[in-house]
Amino acid sequence: MQIRSLLQTGWKDLFPPARWLGAYHGAWLPVDLVAGVTLAAYAIPVSLAYAALAGLPPQVGIYGYMLGGIGYALLGSSRQLAVGPTSAISLMIAGSVGALAGGDAARYAAIASLAACAVALLCLIAWLFRLSILVRLVSDSILVGFKAGAGLTIIMSQLPSLFGIAGGGHNFFDRAIRFAGELGGTQWLVLLIGLAAMALLLAGERLLPGRPVGLTVMAVAIVVATLFGLPALGVPVTGTIPEGLPAIAVPAFGLLAADDLFPIAAGCLLLAYIEGVSAARGFAAKHGYSLDVRREFLGLGAANLAAAFGGAYPVAGGLSQSAVNDNAGARTPLALVFCSVALALCLLFFTGLLTNLPKAVLAAIVFTAVYKLVDIASLARMWQVSRLDFYAAAIALFAVLLLGILQGVLLAAIASVLLLLARASRPNVAFLGRLPGSGRYADRARHADIEALGGIIAFRPEASLLYINSEKVFSTVAGSLDDAKDIRAVACDLSASPYIDLAGARMLLDLQEMLETRRIAFHIVGAHAQVRDLLQAEGLAEKTDSSEWPQTLDGVLGKEWPRPAPAGEP
């Protein structure tokens, strides 16, 4: 009976719809249906625009939304997250696949689908080895800089379509130089259409939040272009979009070597997981359910596998489309299924209506979708509050502008790790004094009226003592000894050091030996259980007279400190 119950529970854990469908209320059905249709209305213009940004046929973007949503609904743990093409991943595909395709459009599309399959494989590996912790190493400051760089790069990539010129280039600055050189060939009618669409989109975003403004603007643009014959006047349009559902086929393996394919897939996975989990956590907290961050690898993997088999490129959960889904009232992932059905109907019966859609309108849709990525306010706040975070964000920003999305996101991940190491290598060492009338001890640098301890230096490293920062702590304490006079004892408060490694223990031994040569006593207080075990194993309990491991400075400061004999004397 227990085995049967365990198998049933395990099956439900592996297949989340078994849980939420079992608790599904009939009253949720019309709400999820409305949310799915609303999401489809949002997805159609955005997916067309992002496919163009990725350098792929417009219908491929719809394939990604339709199939990715179904895949995520089967294995994802969020009830509101919407999955589809995103701006950053679209630009990454455009910047990395083009050079590998050699100008062959069919090979380009096949490599993009193969990249989605590789993302699915990496998701499975990440789920098996519980690698969600690694993604957390990318700091929020790095993400602010990366998003700003991606937003500026995407905007620069769309300016030529908005002005009706050719454009091109390998990075932000190259594109900017080419764009400036071609401004003399601006098609003013194309620019007027793009600016009008952008104005309507921004006004709709402010006045009609949560409504399918993008779809409405797209429909108006198609009507205007058809009535006034804009394609005959030289206005670029999307052209014929093939009708019908995507053909399900296995991606063409062997097109690329692993060392060419997996850097692209790793960059897409990093972007997709960070953005998707960040958005999903917010909706889970809002609606009061728990999010399984490890399971998100499976949901993301299933979405990308479905997209790959349908000829689409890598997909991810995005905040903007998920907000549309949530604002429309989505209660369960069934809304994604309804969205996919609506998109399938569009592919079957309505693609002919999209033929005269001006490309400048798609550029305007991309503009309004990504301009908020450039968060000037957050960068300014970092400059005021934490220069180290600002410099990390600036590294990520300029890495994306100079190197592109793929190299930029990988460099941003490395910068996050280096930032973490830089912070850990320079811990604050607080030199303590007594607060008047309180019997408490605090950092002398933060309190002007603090009382000195009289011939005693008490210091508190405010971090774990590790190989990366032990030398810094030692030099800081040694410097304070050089500046002080008539010091009889030194006390090390380890209450703020939850962990210590062998290098940290060795540093304390070196400090004890240096103090012994100067006839200065050394004592350790506030050590936690695991820290005490390591220090005791290294012999510091006997050498520092810390066999009872006091937890506060009171007992230490109230005793008469013996002066140890210098080394070599009996």
C-alpha positions as CSV (number, residue, x, y, z in Angstrom):
1,M,0.0,0.0,0.0
2,Q,2.8,2.4,0.9
3,I,4.6,1.6,-2.4
4,R,1.5,2.3,-4.4
5,S,1.0,5.6,-2.6
6,L,4.6,6.5,-3.2
7,L,4.3,5.7,-6.9
8,Q,1.1,7.8,-7.2
9,T,2.8,10.7,-5.4
10,G,5.9,10.5,-7.5
11,W,3.9,10.4,-10.7
12,K,2.1,13.6,-9.7
13,D,5.4,15.2,-8.9
14,L,6.8,14.3,-12.3
15,F,3.6,15.5,-14.1
16,P,2.2,18.7,-12.5
17,P,-1.1,18.8,-14.4
18,A,-2.1,15.7,-12.4
19,R,-2.2,18.0,-9.4
20,W,-3.7,21.2,-10.7
21,L,-6.2,19.5,-12.9
22,G,-7.3,17.3,-10.0
23,A,-8.1,20.5,-8.0
24,Y,-9.5,22.4,-11.0
25,H,-12.8,24.3,-10.5
26,G,-15.3,24.7,-13.3
27,A,-15.6,28.4,-12.6
28,W,-11.9,28.8,-13.6
29,L,-12.5,27.5,-17.2
30,P,-14.0,30.7,-18.7
31,V,-11.4,32.8,-16.9
32,D,-8.5,30.7,-18.3
33,L,-10.1,30.8,-21.7
34,V,-10.3,34.6,-21.7
35,A,-6.7,34.8,-20.5
36,G,-5.5,32.4,-23.2
37,V,-7.2,34.4,-26.0
38,T,-5.9,37.7,-24.6
39,L,-2.4,36.2,-24.4
40,A,-2.7,35.1,-28.0
41,A,-3.8,38.6,-29.1
42,Y,-0.6,39.9,-27.4
43,A,1.6,37.1,-28.7
44,I,0.8,37.5,-32.4
45,P,2.4,41.0,-33.0
46,V,5.2,40.4,-30.5
47,S,6.1,37.0,-32.0
48,L,6.1,38.4,-35.5
49,A,8.4,41.2,-34.4
50,Y,10.8,38.9,-32.4
51,A,11.0,36.5,-35.3
52,A,12.1,39.3,-37.5
53,L,14.6,40.4,-34.9
54,A,16.0,36.9,-34.9
55,G,16.3,36.9,-38.7
56,L,13.7,34.2,-39.1
57,P,10.4,34.0,-41.0
58,P,7.6,35.6,-39.1
59,Q,5.5,32.4,-38.6
60,V,8.4,30.9,-36.7
61,G,7.8,33.3,-33.8
62,I,4.1,32.1,-33.6
63,Y,5.4,28.5,-33.7
64,G,7.5,29.2,-30.6
65,Y,4.6,30.7,-28.6
66,M,2.2,27.9,-29.6
67,L,4.5,24.9,-29.0
68,G,6.5,26.4,-26.1
69,G,3.4,27.2,-24.2
70,I,2.1,23.6,-24.5
71,G,5.5,22.2,-23.4
72,Y,5.7,24.4,-20.4
73,A,2.1,23.7,-19.4
74,L,3.0,20.0,-19.1
75,L,6.0,20.2,-16.8
76,G,6.4,23.8,-15.5
77,S,5.5,24.7,-11.9
78,S,4.2,28.3,-12.4
79,R,0.5,28.9,-13.0
80,Q,0.8,32.2,-14.7
81,L,4.2,32.2,-16.5
82,A,3.8,32.6,-20.3
83,V,6.5,31.1,-22.5
84,G,7.6,32.3,-26.0
85,P,10.3,34.1,-27.9
86,T,12.0,37.0,-26.0
87,S,13.8,40.0,-27.3
88,A,17.2,39.1,-25.8
89,I,17.2,35.5,-27.0
90,S,16.0,36.6,-30.5
91,L,18.9,39.0,-30.7
92,M,21.3,36.3,-29.5
93,I,20.1,34.0,-32.2
94,A,20.6,36.7,-34.8
95,G,24.1,37.6,-33.6
96,S,25.4,34.0,-33.2
97,V,23.7,31.8,-35.8
98,G,24.2,34.1,-38.8
99,A,27.9,33.6,-38.9
100,L,27.4,29.8,-38.6
101,A,24.8,29.5,-41.4
102,G,27.0,31.0,-44.1
103,G,24.1,32.9,-45.7
104,D,22.0,29.8,-46.2
105,A,18.4,30.6,-44.9
106,A,17.4,27.0,-44.6
107,R,20.6,26.2,-42.6
108,Y,20.0,29.3,-40.5
109,A,16.5,28.1,-39.5
110,A,17.8,24.5,-38.9
111,I,20.6,25.7,-36.6
112,A,18.1,27.9,-34.6
113,S,15.9,24.9,-34.0
114,L,18.9,22.8,-33.1
115,A,19.8,25.4,-30.5
116,A,16.4,25.0,-28.9
117,C,16.9,21.3,-28.8
118,A,20.3,21.8,-27.2
119,V,18.7,24.2,-24.6
120,A,16.3,21.3,-23.7
121,L,19.2,18.9,-23.2
122,L,21.0,21.4,-21.0
123,C,17.8,21.9,-19.0
124,L,17.7,18.1,-18.3
125,I,21.3,18.1,-17.3
126,A,20.7,21.1,-15.0
127,W,17.7,19.4,-13.4
128,L,19.5,16.2,-12.8
129,F,22.5,17.9,-11.2
130,R,20.4,20.5,-9.3
131,L,22.3,23.4,-10.9
132,S,19.7,26.1,-10.0
133,I,22.2,27.3,-7.4
134,L,24.7,28.2,-10.1
135,V,22.3,30.6,-11.8
136,R,21.9,32.5,-8.5
137,L,25.5,33.6,-8.8
138,V,24.4,36.2,-11.4
139,S,23.8,39.2,-9.2
140,D,20.9,41.7,-9.7
141,S,23.4,44.5,-10.5
142,I,24.9,42.4,-13.3
143,L,21.3,41.8,-14.6
144,V,20.5,45.5,-14.6
145,G,23.6,46.2,-16.7
146,F,23.0,43.3,-19.0
147,K,19.4,44.2,-19.6
148,A,20.4,47.8,-20.4
149,G,23.0,46.7,-22.9
150,A,20.6,44.3,-24.5
151,G,17.9,46.9,-24.7
152,L,20.2,49.4,-26.4
153,T,21.5,46.8,-28.8
154,I,18.0,45.7,-29.7
155,I,16.8,49.3,-30.2
156,M,19.9,50.0,-32.4
157,S,19.1,46.9,-34.5
158,Q,15.6,48.1,-35.1
159,L,16.4,51.7,-36.1
160,P,17.1,50.8,-39.7
161,S,13.7,49.2,-40.1
162,L,12.1,52.2,-38.5
163,F,13.9,54.6,-40.9
164,G,13.6,52.4,-44.0
165,I,17.3,51.9,-44.6
166,A,19.5,48.8,-44.8
167,G,21.6,49.1,-41.6
168,G,23.8,46.2,-40.4
169,G,26.9,45.7,-38.3
170,H,28.3,43.3,-35.7
171,N,27.8,45.2,-32.5
172,F,26.1,48.3,-31.1
173,F,28.8,50.8,-32.1
174,D,29.3,49.3,-35.6
175,R,25.5,49.4,-36.1
176,A,25.4,53.0,-34.9
177,I,28.2,54.1,-37.3
178,R,26.5,52.4,-40.3
179,F,23.1,53.8,-39.3
180,A,24.5,57.4,-39.1
181,G,26.1,56.9,-42.5
182,E,22.8,55.8,-44.1
183,L,20.5,58.5,-42.6
184,G,20.6,60.4,-45.9
185,G,18.6,57.5,-47.5
186,T,15.7,57.7,-44.9
187,Q,12.3,56.8,-46.3
188,W,10.1,59.4,-44.6
189,L,6.9,57.6,-45.2
190,V,8.3,54.5,-43.5
191,L,9.5,56.6,-40.6
192,L,6.1,58.3,-40.3
193,I,4.4,54.9,-40.1
194,G,6.8,53.7,-37.5
195,L,6.5,56.8,-35.3
196,A,2.7,56.8,-35.5
197,A,2.6,53.1,-34.5
198,M,5.0,53.8,-31.6
199,A,3.0,56.7,-30.4
200,L,-0.2,54.6,-30.4
201,L,1.5,51.7,-28.6
202,L,2.9,54.0,-25.9
203,A,-0.4,55.7,-25.4
204,G,-2.2,52.4,-25.2
205,E,0.3,51.1,-22.7
206,R,-0.5,54.1,-20.5
207,L,-4.2,54.4,-21.0
208,L,-5.3,50.8,-21.7
209,P,-3.0,48.6,-19.6
210,G,-3.6,44.9,-20.1
211,R,-5.5,45.3,-23.4
212,P,-4.4,43.9,-26.7
213,V,-3.2,47.3,-28.0
214,G,-0.4,45.8,-30.1
215,L,-2.9,43.6,-32.0
216,T,-5.2,46.6,-32.6
217,V,-2.3,48.8,-33.9
218,M,-1.2,46.0,-36.1
219,A,-4.7,45.6,-37.5
220,V,-5.1,49.3,-38.2
221,A,-1.7,49.4,-39.9
222,I,-2.7,46.5,-42.2
223,V,-5.9,48.2,-43.1
224,V,-4.2,51.5,-43.9
225,A,-1.4,49.8,-45.8
226,T,-4.0,47.9,-47.9
227,L,-6.3,50.9,-48.6
228,F,-3.5,53.3,-49.6
229,G,-1.4,50.7,-51.4
230,L,1.7,51.3,-49.3
231,P,3.6,48.3,-50.5
232,A,3.5,49.8,-54.1
233,L,4.9,53.0,-52.6
234,G,8.0,51.1,-51.4
235,V,7.0,50.5,-47.8
236,P,8.5,47.2,-46.7
237,V,5.9,44.6,-45.5
238,T,6.0,41.1,-44.1
239,G,4.7,39.5,-47.3
240,T,3.1,36.2,-47.6
241,I,3.1,34.1,-44.4
242,P,2.5,30.3,-45.0
243,E,-0.8,29.0,-43.8
244,G,-1.0,25.8,-41.7
245,L,0.5,24.3,-38.6
246,P,4.2,23.7,-38.2
247,A,5.5,20.4,-39.5
248,I,6.7,18.3,-36.6
249,A,10.2,16.9,-37.4
250,V,13.4,15.9,-35.5
251,P,16.0,18.8,-35.6
252,A,18.8,18.2,-38.0
253,F,21.6,17.0,-35.8
254,G,25.2,17.2,-37.0
255,L,24.9,20.7,-38.4
256,L,27.3,22.1,-35.8
257,A,30.1,20.8,-33.6
258,A,29.3,20.8,-29.9
259,D,31.8,23.6,-29.2
260,D,29.8,25.8,-31.6
261,L,26.3,24.8,-30.5
262,F,26.5,24.6,-26.8
263,P,27.8,28.1,-26.0
264,I,24.7,29.4,-27.8
265,A,22.5,27.0,-25.9
266,A,24.2,27.8,-22.6
267,G,23.7,31.6,-23.1
268,C,20.0,31.0,-24.0
269,L,19.5,28.8,-21.0
270,L,21.1,31.3,-18.6
271,L,18.9,34.1,-20.0
272,A,15.8,32.0,-20.1
273,Y,16.1,30.6,-16.6
274,I,17.0,33.8,-14.8
275,E,14.2,35.8,-16.5
276,G,11.6,33.0,-16.2
277,V,12.3,32.2,-12.5
278,S,12.4,35.8,-11.6
279,A,8.9,36.4,-13.1
280,A,7.5,33.1,-11.9
281,R,8.6,33.8,-8.3
282,G,6.7,37.1,-8.3
283,F,3.5,35.5,-9.5
284,A,3.8,32.6,-7.0
285,A,4.2,35.1,-4.1
286,K,1.2,37.1,-5.4
287,H,-1.1,34.1,-5.6
288,G,0.1,32.3,-2.6
289,Y,1.6,29.0,-3.9
290,S,5.1,27.6,-3.9
291,L,7.4,27.6,-7.0
292,D,9.7,24.7,-7.6
293,V,12.8,26.4,-9.0
294,R,14.4,23.1,-9.9
295,R,11.3,21.9,-11.7
296,E,11.5,25.1,-13.8
297,F,14.4,23.4,-15.7
298,L,12.0,20.7,-16.8
299,G,9.3,23.1,-17.8
300,L,11.8,25.2,-19.7
301,G,13.3,22.1,-21.3
302,A,9.9,20.8,-22.4
303,A,9.0,24.2,-23.9
304,N,12.2,24.3,-25.9
305,L,12.0,20.7,-27.0
306,A,8.5,21.2,-28.3
307,A,9.6,24.4,-30.1
308,A,12.6,22.6,-31.6
309,F,10.4,19.8,-33.0
310,G,8.2,22.4,-34.5
311,G,11.0,24.3,-36.3
312,A,11.1,27.2,-33.8
313,Y,14.0,28.7,-32.0
314,P,14.7,28.9,-28.2
315,V,11.9,30.2,-26.0
316,A,11.7,31.5,-22.4
317,G,9.2,32.7,-19.8
318,G,9.0,36.5,-20.0
319,L,7.7,39.1,-17.5
320,S,5.7,41.2,-20.0
321,Q,3.7,38.3,-21.6
322,S,3.3,36.7,-18.1
323,A,1.9,40.0,-16.8
324,V,-0.6,40.0,-19.7
325,N,-1.6,36.4,-18.8
326,D,-1.9,37.2,-15.1
327,N,-3.8,40.5,-15.6
328,A,-6.3,38.6,-17.9
329,G,-7.1,36.3,-14.9
330,A,-5.2,33.1,-15.7
331,R,-5.6,30.7,-12.8
332,T,-3.7,27.6,-14.2
333,P,-1.4,26.7,-17.1
334,L,-4.6,25.7,-19.0
335,A,-4.6,29.3,-20.2
336,L,-1.4,28.5,-22.2
337,V,-3.2,25.7,-23.9
338,F,-6.0,27.9,-24.9
339,C,-3.5,30.5,-26.2
340,S,-1.9,27.8,-28.3
341,V,-5.3,26.7,-29.7
342,A,-6.0,30.4,-30.6
343,L,-2.6,30.7,-32.3
344,A,-3.2,27.5,-34.2
345,L,-6.5,28.9,-35.5
346,C,-4.7,32.0,-36.6
347,L,-2.1,29.9,-38.5
348,L,-4.8,27.9,-40.2
349,F,-7.2,30.6,-41.3
350,F,-5.9,34.2,-40.8
351,T,-2.2,34.4,-42.0
352,G,-3.4,36.0,-45.3
353,L,-4.5,39.0,-43.3
354,L,-0.9,39.7,-42.2
355,T,0.6,40.1,-45.7
356,N,0.5,43.9,-45.8
357,L,1.8,44.5,-42.3
358,P,4.5,47.2,-42.5
359,K,7.8,46.1,-41.0
360,A,8.2,49.5,-39.4
361,V,5.2,48.6,-37.2
362,L,7.0,45.5,-36.1
363,A,10.1,47.6,-35.3
364,A,7.8,49.9,-33.2
365,I,6.4,46.9,-31.3
366,V,10.0,45.8,-30.5
367,F,10.9,49.4,-29.4
368,T,7.9,49.6,-27.0
369,A,8.7,46.1,-25.6
370,V,12.3,46.7,-24.8
371,Y,12.8,50.3,-23.9
372,K,12.1,49.7,-20.2
373,L,15.1,47.3,-20.2
374,V,17.3,50.4,-20.0
375,D,16.8,51.2,-16.4
376,I,18.6,54.5,-15.9
377,A,17.1,55.0,-12.4
378,S,18.6,51.7,-11.1
379,L,22.0,52.6,-12.5
380,A,21.9,56.0,-10.9
381,R,20.9,54.5,-7.6
382,M,23.8,52.0,-7.7
383,W,26.2,54.9,-8.4
384,Q,25.0,56.6,-5.2
385,V,24.7,53.5,-3.0
386,S,27.3,51.0,-4.1
387,R,30.0,51.9,-6.6
388,L,31.1,48.2,-6.8
389,D,27.6,47.2,-8.0
390,F,27.6,50.1,-10.5
391,Y,31.0,49.0,-11.9
392,A,29.7,45.4,-12.2
393,A,26.6,46.7,-14.1
394,A,28.8,48.8,-16.3
395,I,31.0,45.8,-17.2
396,A,27.9,43.8,-18.2
397,L,26.4,46.8,-20.2
398,F,29.5,47.5,-22.2
399,A,30.3,43.8,-22.7
400,V,26.9,43.4,-24.4
401,L,27.4,46.6,-26.5
402,L,30.9,45.6,-27.6
403,L,30.7,41.8,-27.9
404,G,27.1,41.0,-28.5
405,I,24.4,39.3,-26.5
406,L,26.0,35.8,-26.3
407,Q,29.4,36.9,-25.2
408,G,27.9,39.6,-23.1
409,V,25.8,37.3,-21.0
410,L,28.7,34.8,-20.5
411,L,31.0,37.7,-19.5
412,A,28.3,39.0,-17.2
413,A,28.1,35.6,-15.5
414,I,31.9,35.6,-15.0
415,A,31.7,39.2,-13.7
416,S,29.1,38.1,-11.1
417,V,31.4,35.4,-9.8
418,L,34.3,37.9,-9.7
419,L,32.2,40.4,-8.0
420,L,31.3,37.9,-5.3
421,L,34.9,37.0,-4.8
422,A,35.9,40.7,-4.7
423,R,33.4,41.3,-2.0
424,A,34.5,38.2,0.0
425,S,38.1,39.2,-0.3
426,R,37.6,42.5,1.4
427,P,35.5,41.9,4.5
428,N,34.9,44.7,7.0
429,V,36.9,44.2,10.2
430,A,35.2,46.1,13.0
431,F,37.3,47.2,15.9
432,L,35.1,47.2,19.0
433,G,34.5,49.6,21.9
434,R,31.9,49.8,24.7
435,L,28.7,51.8,24.1
436,P,28.3,54.1,27.1
437,G,25.8,52.9,29.7
438,S,24.7,49.9,27.7
439,G,27.3,47.2,28.3
440,R,27.3,46.4,24.6
441,Y,30.1,46.5,22.1
442,A,30.0,48.1,18.7
443,D,32.2,49.2,15.8
444,R,34.3,52.2,16.8
445,A,34.2,53.6,13.3
446,R,30.4,54.0,13.5
447,H,30.0,55.5,16.9
448,A,31.8,58.8,17.8
449,D,31.1,58.5,21.6
450,I,32.2,54.9,22.1
451,E,34.5,54.0,25.1
452,A,37.9,52.6,24.4
453,L,38.7,49.2,26.0
454,G,41.9,50.3,27.7
455,G,45.0,48.4,26.4
456,I,42.9,45.8,24.6
457,I,42.1,45.5,20.9
458,A,38.9,43.6,20.2
459,F,38.1,43.0,16.5
460,R,35.3,41.3,14.7
461,P,35.7,40.0,11.1
462,E,32.2,40.5,9.5
463,A,32.5,37.6,7.1
464,S,33.5,33.9,7.0
465,L,37.3,33.5,7.3
466,L,38.4,32.0,4.0
467,Y,41.6,31.6,2.0
468,I,40.4,34.5,-0.1
469,N,40.2,37.1,2.7
470,S,42.4,35.8,5.5
471,E,45.5,37.8,4.4
472,K,43.4,41.0,4.3
473,V,42.1,40.4,7.9
474,F,45.6,39.6,9.1
475,S,47.1,42.8,7.6
476,T,44.2,44.9,8.9
477,V,44.7,43.7,12.5
478,A,48.5,43.9,12.2
479,G,48.2,47.5,11.0
480,S,46.0,48.4,14.0
481,L,48.7,46.9,16.3
482,D,51.4,49.1,14.7
483,D,49.3,52.2,15.3
484,A,48.5,51.4,18.9
485,K,50.5,51.6,22.1
486,D,50.6,49.7,25.4
487,I,48.4,46.9,24.1
488,R,48.2,44.0,26.5
489,A,45.7,41.7,24.8
490,V,43.9,41.1,21.5
491,A,40.4,39.5,21.4
492,C,39.0,38.1,18.2
493,D,35.1,38.0,18.1
494,L,34.0,35.3,15.6
495,S,30.3,35.8,16.2
496,A,29.9,37.2,12.7
497,S,32.0,34.4,11.0
498,P,29.7,31.5,10.3
499,Y,32.4,29.4,8.6
500,I,36.2,29.2,8.6
501,D,38.5,27.1,6.4
502,L,42.0,25.9,7.0
503,A,43.5,29.1,5.6
504,G,41.5,31.1,8.0
505,A,42.6,28.9,10.9
506,R,46.2,29.2,9.8
507,M,45.8,33.0,9.8
508,L,44.6,33.0,13.4
509,L,47.6,30.8,14.3
510,D,50.0,33.2,12.6
511,L,48.3,36.1,14.4
512,Q,48.7,34.2,17.7
513,E,52.4,33.6,17.1
514,M,53.0,37.2,16.1
515,L,51.3,38.4,19.3
516,E,53.2,36.0,21.4
517,T,56.5,37.4,20.3
518,R,55.2,40.9,21.4
519,R,54.1,39.6,24.8
520,I,50.5,40.2,23.9
521,A,47.8,37.7,24.9
522,F,45.3,36.4,22.3
523,H,41.8,35.2,22.9
524,I,38.9,34.0,20.7
525,V,35.3,34.6,21.6
526,G,31.9,34.0,19.9
527,A,33.0,31.1,17.8
528,H,30.1,28.9,16.5
529,A,30.0,25.1,16.8
530,Q,31.5,24.2,13.5
531,V,34.1,27.0,13.8
532,R,35.0,25.8,17.3
533,D,35.5,22.2,16.0
534,L,38.0,23.3,13.4
535,L,39.9,25.7,15.7
536,Q,40.1,23.0,18.3
537,A,41.5,20.5,15.8
538,E,44.1,23.1,14.8
539,G,45.2,23.5,18.4
540,L,44.0,27.1,18.8
541,A,42.0,26.3,22.0
542,E,45.1,25.7,24.0
543,K,47.3,28.4,22.4
544,T,44.6,31.1,22.9
545,D,43.3,30.0,26.3
546,S,39.9,29.5,24.7
547,S,39.1,26.1,26.0
548,E,35.7,27.3,27.4
549,W,34.9,29.2,24.1
550,P,33.2,32.3,25.7
551,Q,30.5,33.8,23.6
552,T,30.9,37.5,24.6
553,L,33.8,39.8,25.5
554,D,32.7,40.5,29.0
555,G,34.6,37.6,30.7
556,V,37.6,38.3,28.6
557,L,37.9,42.0,29.2
558,G,37.3,41.6,33.0
559,K,40.3,39.4,33.7
560,E,44.0,40.1,34.3
561,W,45.9,39.1,31.1
562,P,49.2,37.3,31.8
563,R,52.1,38.3,29.7
564,P,53.4,35.3,27.8
565,A,57.2,34.9,27.8
566,P,58.8,35.7,24.4
567,A,59.6,32.7,22.2
568,G,62.8,31.0,23.3
569,E,62.6,31.9,27.0
570,P,61.8,29.2,29.6
